[in-house]
Amino acid sequence: MTVLVKPGWSREAPDVRRDALIAACRDSLSDDGLAGTTVRSICRRAGVSPGLLRHYFSGIDDLIAATYADIAGRIDDVLDSAVCEAGDDSAARLIAYLTASFRAPVTDPALL
């Protein structure tokens, strides 16, 4: 009988690992605040070794900046989508922008 042993790690595409680090950083910032967000806490959440963070980012400050950029991009996408769906009327576009600004996911407590 042959027993296959699964390794404790898996090889993921670079974008998947990078996105996992950003998501873990976002969760750590939400749960622990900036002071509690450390390389170890982020890597534990992402399921990677601390050395892998330095492979994708120059350090924790670079990862935090990338996390904020990711969050800002997501918010921009939500607001842009709301404005586009409102059509060409400028008043409707403004109302759509303001309405979207005060709804999830923009007002998600974990995000704030």
N, C-alpha and C positions, 0 to 999 in steps of 0.2 A: 504494500500500500504506500503510495507516494503522498506526502503531506506538503502542500505548498505554504510557505510562510510569507505573509504579506509584510513588506517593510513598514516601519513606523512613519515613513515619509512618502510623499509622492511628488513626482515632477509635474509641475503645472506650467502653463504658458506664462511668459513674463507679464503680460497684461493682467492675468488672473491674480498672480502674486501681488503685483503693484496695487491693484484694486482692493485686494484683501487687506493690505497694510493700510490703505486709506480708510476703508470701512472700520477697521479696528481702531485706528486713531480717532475717527469721528465718534465711535462708541465710547472710547476712553475719555475723550474730552467731555462728552455729555455726562458720563457717570461719575468721573473722578475730578473734573476740572483740569485746568492747565497745570496746576501744581502736582496733581496726581498722575499725570500722563507721562509715562516713562517708556524708554525703549523696551524694557522687559514686559511691561503691562501690554503694550501694543502688540509685541511679537507673540505673547502668550495668547491673546485674543485671536490673532491671525493664524496661529498654529505654525509659526515659523521660528527659526533660530534668530537670536539678536543680530548675528552677523549678516543675515540676509537683508535686513533693513538698509545696511550700508551699501549693499549691492544695487539697490534701486534708488536710494536717496543719499545725499551727502551727509545727512544726519537727521536728528529728530526735528530740528527747526525747518529743514527742507520738507520733511514729511508733513509737518503741521501746516506749512504754507500750501502744499499741494492739497491737503484736506480742505482748507478754507477755499481754495480755488475750485475744488470739486463741488463743494456746497454752493458757492456762488453761481457756478455754471448750472447746477440743477434748478436753483431759484430763477435764474434768467430764463431757462427753458420753459418753466411753468408760466412765468409772466408773459413771455413772448407768445406762447401758445394761446393764452387767454386773449391777448390783444389781437392776434391774427383771426381768431374765431369770431371776434366782435364785428368784423367787416371793415368797411371804409369810413363809417361815420366817426368823426373824431370824439364826440361826446360818448358814444358807446364804447370806443376803445379806452378812453380814460376811466370810465366806470368799470370796465372789465379788468383793467390793470389794478385799480384800487380794490375791487372785490377779491381778486386773486391774491392780493398782498395780505389779506386778513383771513385766509383759509389755509387749510392743510394743502400741501406740505410746508408752506412757508411758515406757518405758525405752530408747527410741530414742537412740543416742549423739548424733545430731545435735540432738536436742531437749535433752538434758541438757547 
